[in-house]
């Protein structure tokens, strides 16, 4: 490990438990789920990196905050930054990045039209938001205060975690008898979690990314202090459960700490994975047989696989520790073309809404109807405003840390976009971080054509045109940081 008096990297970690102490509504499904307890804690983890003191023109910084949450709504993002200002006013708030792991078993954090008010005795979204914001601010301020001279190294591993979840057929699924889509999604030739044991099944729509991007941090004594683990899969192995849970990230953290020490910090990042999930679409029997032979459930197996990837890369990363390296962080607003709703699509949504409000959709429960009505109203509001507001703003973070790049987006970004960015990036390794803010699905052209959940009119504010703008703006900004290399 080489050191210099100037420009040394300073590293600080901190974390907080953000588990509610009362029942909450669990966000992420099409119906309200009041939690029946806590399966494992939900947490926030902060990593502060800076060169020098982070104040001079030659210095820069980034503070990553990973949250066991479906996403971090923009209003909560702003509140967290404001709370940090009160605790550590010297921090450049624009350099704070919050991302959700996209667990579907974390508390609802803002009121919205998709869920009814919670029952008496249940923690409200606003009450949970107060807890969440305060503890995020505490973690950020502590990580910043904890900074000490240290080093980083990075590497690339592999672990099979995410799978493309969109099955494509020879016929139009939506035209089949009893195909239920009212106010929820519109199936076409593609269906999310569609049956692959179907005579009309053709193929899985898209690609899968089984790489694991790893960034290690080290103290002066060459002891590992933490790891950024970035993989292309939302934490949704037990997404429909009724217990508060971080999902498979709990098992990943547990297994890594069992092998490398309880004090090792693990910062979770989800790469572009809008069309991915940990659920197997085929080879299910073989997978279940192997789990039974190992005596593990799937969450434990994911933990084992990711920890194995860490163990594979760690010895090599330990030989490439750097303490003096370039840290440059660019933050900019970019404008993305909206996914415009056609007149015909708006008419179809109005028709769905009328059926729901007349309670004619017998396949949906009252609880599910509330969510579906909300989705219809949301789509019609977008249709109403799309001419006046044809662009959608997004805060983009791109940073260079030595020969590695990080880039964020606020969407459930379909994998193809991530592959386009990684394939063209000049960095030796490119970490993509989705759900860094409020965002809907951002599907590909083939997903929009095939329809299905994630690719339909209800599901995306920005479509393929905007997705490619996001790709080009991200690459243009990465290139800025590599000019003159």
C-alpha positions as CSV (number, residue, x, y, z in Angstrom):
1,X,0.0,0.0,0.0
2,X,1.6,3.3,-1.1
3,X,0.9,6.5,0.7
4,X,1.6,10.2,0.0
5,X,1.3,13.3,2.1
6,X,-1.1,14.9,-0.4
7,X,-4.4,13.5,-1.8
8,X,-4.7,10.5,0.4
9,X,-8.1,8.8,0.3
10,X,-10.1,9.1,3.5
11,X,-12.8,6.4,4.2
12,X,-15.5,6.3,6.8
13,X,-18.3,3.8,7.4
14,X,-21.5,3.9,9.6
15,X,-24.8,2.2,9.7
16,X,-28.2,2.4,11.4
17,X,-31.1,0.0,12.1
18,X,-34.3,1.4,10.5
19,X,-36.6,-1.4,11.6
20,X,-40.0,-0.1,12.8
21,X,-41.1,-1.0,16.3
22,X,-44.8,-1.3,15.3
23,X,-46.7,-3.0,12.5
24,X,-46.4,-1.2,9.1
25,X,-47.8,-1.5,5.6
26,X,-45.2,-3.3,3.5
27,X,-44.7,-1.6,0.2
28,X,-44.2,-3.4,-3.1
29,X,-47.3,-5.4,-4.0
30,X,-50.7,-4.5,-5.4
31,X,-52.4,-4.7,-2.1
32,X,-51.9,-3.6,1.5
33,X,-49.9,-6.0,3.7
34,X,-49.8,-5.1,7.4
35,X,-46.6,-6.6,8.9
36,X,-47.0,-9.5,11.4
37,X,-43.5,-9.0,12.9
38,X,-39.8,-8.7,11.9
39,X,-38.0,-11.5,10.1
40,X,-34.7,-9.7,10.0
41,X,-33.7,-6.0,10.4
42,X,-33.9,-3.4,7.7
43,X,-30.9,-1.1,7.8
44,X,-29.1,1.8,6.1
45,X,-25.4,1.8,5.5
46,X,-23.3,4.9,4.7
47,X,-19.8,5.0,3.1
48,X,-18.0,8.3,3.0
49,X,-15.1,8.7,0.6
50,X,-13.0,11.9,0.1
51,X,-9.6,13.1,-0.9
52,X,-8.0,15.5,1.4
53,X,-10.6,17.2,3.6
54,X,-13.1,17.4,0.8
55,X,-13.2,21.2,0.8
56,X,-10.5,22.4,-1.6
57,X,-10.9,22.6,-5.4
58,X,-8.5,19.7,-5.8
59,X,-10.6,17.5,-3.4
60,X,-13.8,15.7,-4.0
61,X,-16.1,13.4,-2.2
62,X,-19.0,10.9,-2.3
63,X,-21.3,9.5,0.4
64,X,-23.1,6.3,-0.7
65,X,-26.1,5.4,1.4
66,X,-27.7,2.0,0.7
67,X,-31.2,1.6,2.1
68,X,-33.2,-1.6,2.7
69,X,-36.2,0.0,1.0
70,X,-38.2,-0.4,-2.3
71,X,-36.8,2.9,-3.4
72,X,-36.0,6.4,-1.8
73,X,-38.8,8.8,-2.9
74,X,-37.6,12.2,-4.0
75,X,-39.3,14.0,-1.1
76,X,-37.5,11.6,1.4
77,X,-34.2,12.1,-0.5
78,X,-34.6,15.9,0.0
79,X,-35.5,15.5,3.7
80,X,-32.5,13.3,4.3
81,X,-30.2,15.9,2.8
82,X,-31.8,18.6,4.9
83,X,-31.3,16.5,8.0
84,X,-27.7,16.0,7.2
85,X,-27.2,19.7,6.8
86,X,-28.3,20.2,10.4
87,X,-25.8,17.6,11.7
88,X,-22.8,18.1,9.4
89,X,-23.1,21.4,7.5
90,X,-19.6,21.1,6.0
91,X,-20.8,18.2,3.8
92,X,-21.7,19.0,0.1
93,X,-25.3,17.7,0.2
94,X,-25.3,17.2,-3.6
95,X,-22.6,14.5,-3.2
96,X,-24.9,12.2,-1.2
97,X,-26.3,9.2,-3.1
98,X,-29.1,7.2,-1.6
99,X,-30.3,4.0,-3.3
100,X,-32.9,1.4,-2.5
101,X,-32.3,-2.3,-2.6
102,X,-35.9,-2.8,-3.8
103,X,-37.0,-5.2,-1.1
104,X,-40.8,-5.6,-1.1
105,X,-40.9,-6.2,2.6
106,X,-39.9,-2.8,3.9
107,X,-42.2,-0.2,5.3
108,X,-44.3,2.2,3.2
109,X,-42.6,5.6,3.6
110,X,-44.9,8.1,1.9
111,X,-48.6,8.3,1.4
112,X,-49.7,7.6,-2.1
113,X,-52.8,6.8,-4.1
114,X,-52.0,3.1,-4.4
115,X,-52.7,2.2,-0.8
116,X,-55.6,3.2,1.6
117,X,-54.8,4.8,4.9
118,X,-53.3,2.3,7.4
119,X,-55.6,0.9,10.2
120,X,-55.4,2.2,13.8
121,X,-52.4,1.0,15.7
122,X,-50.3,0.7,12.6
123,X,-47.3,3.0,12.1
124,X,-48.2,5.6,9.4
125,X,-45.8,6.3,6.5
126,X,-45.1,9.7,7.9
127,X,-44.2,8.3,11.3
128,X,-41.8,5.8,9.6
129,X,-40.4,8.6,7.4
130,X,-39.4,10.6,10.5
131,X,-37.5,7.5,11.9
132,X,-35.9,6.8,8.6
133,X,-34.7,10.3,7.8
134,X,-33.2,10.9,11.3
135,X,-31.3,7.6,11.1
136,X,-30.0,8.2,7.6
137,X,-28.7,11.6,8.7
138,X,-27.1,10.0,11.7
139,X,-25.3,7.4,9.6
140,X,-24.1,10.0,7.0
141,X,-22.8,12.3,9.7
142,X,-21.0,9.5,11.5
143,X,-19.5,8.0,8.4
144,X,-18.1,11.5,7.5
145,X,-16.7,11.9,11.0
146,X,-15.2,8.4,11.0
147,X,-13.1,9.0,7.9
148,X,-9.5,7.9,8.2
149,X,-6.7,7.4,5.7
150,X,-7.1,4.1,3.9
151,X,-7.3,2.5,0.6
152,X,-9.6,0.8,-1.9
153,X,-9.4,-2.0,-4.4
154,X,-11.9,-3.4,-6.8
155,X,-12.6,-6.6,-8.7
156,X,-15.2,-8.6,-10.7
157,X,-16.8,-11.8,-9.5
158,X,-19.7,-14.0,-10.6
159,X,-22.8,-15.3,-8.8
160,X,-26.1,-16.5,-10.2
161,X,-28.7,-14.4,-8.5
162,X,-30.9,-12.5,-11.0
163,X,-32.9,-14.0,-13.8
164,X,-34.9,-12.3,-16.6
165,X,-38.5,-12.6,-15.5
166,X,-40.4,-11.9,-18.8
167,X,-41.6,-15.0,-20.7
168,X,-42.5,-14.5,-24.4
169,X,-45.0,-16.5,-26.3
170,X,-46.0,-17.3,-29.9
171,X,-49.5,-15.9,-29.3
172,X,-51.0,-12.8,-27.6
173,X,-51.5,-13.8,-23.9
174,X,-53.8,-10.8,-23.4
175,X,-56.2,-12.2,-26.0
176,X,-56.6,-15.5,-24.2
177,X,-59.9,-16.4,-22.5
178,X,-60.1,-15.1,-18.9
179,X,-56.9,-13.0,-19.2
180,X,-57.2,-10.6,-16.3
181,X,-55.4,-7.3,-16.8
182,X,-57.9,-4.6,-15.6
183,X,-56.1,-1.6,-14.2
184,X,-53.1,-3.7,-13.3
185,X,-51.1,-4.5,-16.4
186,X,-51.7,-5.3,-20.1
187,X,-50.2,-8.6,-21.3
188,X,-49.4,-9.0,-25.0
189,X,-46.9,-11.5,-26.3
190,X,-44.9,-11.2,-23.1
191,X,-45.9,-11.9,-19.5
192,X,-43.9,-11.3,-16.3
193,X,-43.5,-14.6,-14.5
194,X,-45.4,-16.3,-17.3
195,X,-45.7,-20.0,-17.4
196,X,-42.8,-21.6,-19.3
197,X,-44.4,-25.0,-19.3
198,X,-46.8,-23.7,-22.0
199,X,-47.1,-25.1,-25.5
200,X,-47.0,-21.5,-26.8
201,X,-43.9,-20.5,-24.8
202,X,-41.2,-19.2,-27.1
203,X,-38.3,-17.7,-25.1
204,X,-37.2,-15.5,-22.2
205,X,-37.3,-11.9,-23.4
206,X,-34.0,-10.6,-22.3
207,X,-30.5,-11.1,-21.0
208,X,-29.2,-11.8,-17.5
209,X,-26.1,-10.4,-15.8
210,X,-24.4,-12.7,-13.3
211,X,-21.4,-10.5,-12.7
212,X,-20.8,-9.1,-9.2
213,X,-19.0,-5.8,-9.0
214,X,-17.0,-5.5,-5.8
215,X,-15.2,-2.5,-4.2
216,X,-13.2,-3.2,-1.0
217,X,-12.1,-0.7,1.6
218,X,-9.0,-1.1,3.8
219,X,-7.5,0.7,6.8
220,X,-3.8,1.6,7.3
221,X,-3.1,-1.8,8.6
222,X,-4.4,-3.5,5.4
223,X,-7.4,-4.8,7.2
224,X,-10.6,-5.0,5.2
225,X,-13.2,-2.6,6.7
226,X,-16.0,-3.0,4.2
227,X,-17.3,-4.0,0.7
228,X,-19.6,-2.4,-1.9
229,X,-21.5,-5.3,-3.4
230,X,-23.2,-4.4,-6.7
231,X,-25.4,-7.0,-8.5
232,X,-28.1,-6.9,-11.1
233,X,-31.1,-8.2,-9.1
234,X,-33.7,-6.6,-6.7
235,X,-33.9,-8.2,-3.3
236,X,-37.2,-10.0,-3.8
237,X,-36.8,-13.7,-3.1
238,X,-39.5,-13.6,-0.4
239,X,-41.2,-10.4,-1.8
240,X,-44.8,-11.4,-0.9
241,X,-44.1,-12.1,2.8
242,X,-45.9,-10.3,5.6
243,X,-42.8,-9.8,7.8
244,X,-40.4,-6.8,7.7
245,X,-37.2,-8.0,6.0
246,X,-34.2,-6.9,4.0
247,X,-34.8,-10.1,1.9
248,X,-31.6,-11.8,0.6
249,X,-29.3,-8.9,1.5
250,X,-29.7,-10.1,5.1
251,X,-28.3,-13.5,4.2
252,X,-25.5,-11.9,2.1
253,X,-24.4,-9.7,5.0
254,X,-24.6,-12.5,7.5
255,X,-22.5,-14.9,5.4
256,X,-19.8,-12.3,4.5
257,X,-19.5,-11.3,8.2
258,X,-19.4,-15.0,9.3
259,X,-16.4,-15.5,7.1
260,X,-14.6,-12.1,7.5
261,X,-15.7,-10.6,10.8
262,X,-18.8,-9.0,12.3
263,X,-17.4,-5.5,11.9
264,X,-17.1,-5.7,8.1
265,X,-19.6,-3.3,6.5
266,X,-21.6,-4.3,3.4
267,X,-23.1,-1.7,1.2
268,X,-25.7,-3.1,-1.1
269,X,-26.2,-1.7,-4.6
270,X,-28.7,-2.9,-7.3
271,X,-27.4,-2.5,-10.8
272,X,-29.8,-2.1,-13.8
273,X,-32.4,-4.9,-13.1
274,X,-35.9,-3.7,-14.0
275,X,-36.6,-6.9,-15.8
276,X,-34.8,-9.2,-13.3
277,X,-35.7,-11.1,-10.2
278,X,-34.2,-14.0,-8.1
279,X,-37.1,-16.2,-9.1
280,X,-36.3,-19.1,-11.5
281,X,-38.4,-19.2,-14.7
282,X,-37.2,-22.6,-15.7
283,X,-35.0,-25.4,-14.2
284,X,-37.1,-25.0,-11.1
285,X,-37.1,-28.7,-10.1
286,X,-33.4,-29.0,-10.5
287,X,-32.8,-25.9,-8.4
288,X,-35.1,-27.0,-5.6
289,X,-33.4,-30.4,-5.6
290,X,-30.0,-28.8,-5.1
291,X,-31.3,-26.6,-2.3
292,X,-32.7,-29.7,-0.5
293,X,-29.4,-31.5,-0.9
294,X,-27.6,-28.5,0.6
295,X,-30.1,-28.0,3.4
296,X,-30.6,-24.3,2.4
297,X,-33.4,-22.1,1.4
298,X,-33.0,-19.8,-1.6
299,X,-32.1,-16.7,0.4
300,X,-29.3,-18.6,2.2
301,X,-28.1,-20.0,-1.2
302,X,-27.9,-16.5,-2.6
303,X,-25.9,-15.5,0.5
304,X,-23.5,-18.4,-0.1
305,X,-23.1,-17.6,-3.8
306,X,-22.3,-13.9,-3.3
307,X,-20.0,-14.7,-0.3
308,X,-18.2,-17.2,-2.6
309,X,-17.8,-14.4,-5.2
310,X,-16.3,-12.1,-2.5
311,X,-13.9,-14.9,-1.4
312,X,-12.8,-15.5,-5.0
313,X,-11.9,-11.9,-5.7
314,X,-10.6,-10.8,-2.2
315,X,-7.1,-12.3,-2.4
316,X,-6.5,-10.6,-5.8
317,X,-8.0,-7.3,-4.6
318,X,-5.8,-7.4,-1.6
319,X,-2.8,-7.1,-3.9
320,X,-4.0,-4.0,-5.6
321,X,-4.9,-1.6,-2.8
322,X,-4.6,2.1,-3.7
323,X,-4.5,5.0,-1.2
324,X,-3.8,7.8,-3.6
325,X,-6.1,7.9,-6.6
326,X,-8.4,10.1,-8.6
327,X,-11.8,10.8,-7.0
328,X,-14.0,13.0,-9.2
329,X,-17.7,13.3,-8.8
330,X,-20.0,15.0,-11.3
331,X,-23.7,15.7,-10.4
332,X,-26.0,17.1,-13.1
333,X,-29.7,17.2,-14.0
334,X,-30.6,15.6,-17.3
335,X,-34.0,15.8,-19.1
336,X,-35.4,12.6,-20.5
337,X,-38.3,12.4,-23.0
338,X,-41.4,11.1,-21.4
339,X,-43.2,7.9,-22.5
340,X,-46.2,9.5,-24.2
341,X,-49.6,7.9,-23.7
342,X,-51.6,7.7,-26.9
343,X,-55.3,8.6,-27.1
344,X,-56.2,4.9,-27.6
345,X,-54.2,3.9,-24.5
346,X,-55.9,6.7,-22.5
347,X,-59.3,5.4,-23.6
348,X,-58.4,1.9,-22.6
349,X,-57.3,3.1,-19.1
350,X,-60.6,5.1,-18.7
351,X,-62.4,1.9,-19.6
352,X,-60.4,0.0,-16.9
353,X,-61.1,2.7,-14.4
354,X,-64.8,2.6,-15.1
355,X,-64.9,-1.2,-14.5
356,X,-63.0,-0.9,-11.3
357,X,-65.1,1.9,-9.9
358,X,-68.2,-0.1,-10.7
359,X,-66.6,-3.1,-9.0
360,X,-67.0,-5.2,-12.1
361,X,-63.5,-6.7,-11.8
362,X,-64.4,-9.8,-9.9
363,X,-60.9,-11.3,-10.0
364,X,-59.6,-8.4,-7.7
365,X,-60.1,-8.0,-4.0
366,X,-61.2,-4.7,-2.6
367,X,-57.7,-4.2,-1.4
368,X,-56.3,-4.9,-4.9
369,X,-58.9,-2.6,-6.5
370,X,-57.7,0.4,-4.5
371,X,-54.2,-0.1,-6.0
372,X,-55.5,-0.7,-9.5
373,X,-57.7,2.4,-9.4
374,X,-54.7,4.4,-8.2
375,X,-52.6,3.1,-11.2
376,X,-55.4,4.1,-13.6
377,X,-55.7,7.6,-12.1
378,X,-51.9,8.0,-12.2
379,X,-51.8,7.1,-15.9
380,X,-54.6,9.5,-16.7
381,X,-52.8,12.3,-14.8
382,X,-49.7,11.6,-16.9
383,X,-51.7,11.7,-20.1
384,X,-53.2,15.1,-19.0
385,X,-49.8,16.7,-18.3
386,X,-47.6,15.1,-20.9
387,X,-47.9,17.9,-23.5
388,X,-47.2,20.6,-21.0
389,X,-44.3,18.6,-19.4
390,X,-42.8,16.4,-22.2
391,X,-39.5,15.9,-20.3
392,X,-38.7,14.1,-17.0
393,X,-35.9,15.4,-14.9
394,X,-33.4,13.1,-13.4
395,X,-30.4,13.7,-11.1
396,X,-27.4,11.9,-12.5
397,X,-24.3,11.1,-10.4
398,X,-21.2,9.9,-12.2
399,X,-17.9,9.4,-10.4
400,X,-14.4,8.2,-11.1
401,X,-12.6,6.3,-8.3
402,X,-9.2,5.4,-9.8
403,X,-10.0,3.2,-12.8
404,X,-13.5,2.3,-11.6
405,X,-16.7,4.3,-12.5
406,X,-20.0,4.7,-10.7
407,X,-23.2,6.0,-12.3
408,X,-26.7,6.3,-10.9
409,X,-30.2,6.4,-12.2
410,X,-33.6,6.6,-10.4
411,X,-35.5,4.0,-12.4
412,X,-36.1,0.2,-12.4
413,X,-33.8,0.2,-15.4
414,X,-34.1,-2.7,-17.8
415,X,-30.9,-4.7,-18.0
416,X,-30.2,-3.9,-21.7
417,X,-29.5,-0.3,-20.9
418,X,-27.0,-1.3,-18.2
419,X,-25.2,-3.6,-20.7
420,X,-25.0,-0.7,-23.2
421,X,-23.4,1.5,-20.6
422,X,-21.0,-1.1,-19.3
423,X,-20.0,-2.3,-22.8
424,X,-19.0,1.3,-24.0
425,X,-17.6,2.7,-20.7
426,X,-13.9,3.6,-20.8
427,X,-13.6,2.5,-17.1
428,X,-11.9,-0.8,-16.2
429,X,-15.1,-1.6,-14.3
430,X,-18.4,0.3,-14.1
431,X,-20.8,0.1,-11.2
432,X,-24.3,1.1,-12.0
433,X,-26.8,2.0,-9.3
434,X,-30.5,2.0,-9.9
435,X,-33.4,3.3,-7.8
436,X,-31.3,6.3,-6.6
437,X,-34.5,8.3,-6.2
438,X,-38.1,8.0,-7.3
439,X,-38.6,6.1,-10.5
440,X,-40.8,3.8,-12.4
441,X,-39.8,1.0,-14.8
442,X,-37.8,2.1,-17.8
443,X,-38.4,-0.7,-20.4
444,X,-36.8,-1.5,-23.7
445,X,-38.4,-1.2,-27.1
446,X,-39.0,-5.0,-27.2
447,X,-40.6,-4.9,-23.8
448,X,-43.0,-2.1,-24.8
449,X,-43.9,-4.1,-27.9
450,X,-44.4,-7.3,-26.0
451,X,-46.3,-5.5,-23.2
452,X,-46.7,-7.3,-19.9
453,X,-46.1,-5.8,-16.4
454,X,-43.1,-3.4,-16.5
455,X,-43.6,-2.7,-20.3
456,X,-47.1,-1.4,-20.2
457,X,-48.8,2.0,-20.1
458,X,-49.3,1.9,-16.3
459,X,-45.7,1.2,-15.5
460,X,-43.4,3.7,-17.0
461,X,-43.0,7.5,-17.1
462,X,-40.0,7.2,-19.4
463,X,-39.8,4.8,-22.3
464,X,-37.1,3.5,-24.7
465,X,-36.4,6.9,-26.3
466,X,-35.6,8.4,-22.8
467,X,-33.7,5.2,-21.9
468,X,-31.3,5.7,-24.7
469,X,-30.9,9.4,-23.8
470,X,-30.0,8.2,-20.3
471,X,-27.4,5.8,-21.8
472,X,-25.8,8.5,-23.9
473,X,-25.8,11.2,-21.2
474,X,-24.2,8.7,-18.7
475,X,-21.5,7.7,-21.1
476,X,-20.8,11.3,-22.1
477,X,-20.3,12.1,-18.4
478,X,-18.1,9.1,-17.8
479,X,-16.0,10.1,-20.9
480,X,-15.5,13.6,-19.3
481,X,-13.8,11.9,-16.4
482,X,-11.5,9.9,-18.5
483,X,-10.4,12.6,-20.9
484,X,-6.7,13.1,-21.1
485,X,-6.0,9.8,-19.4
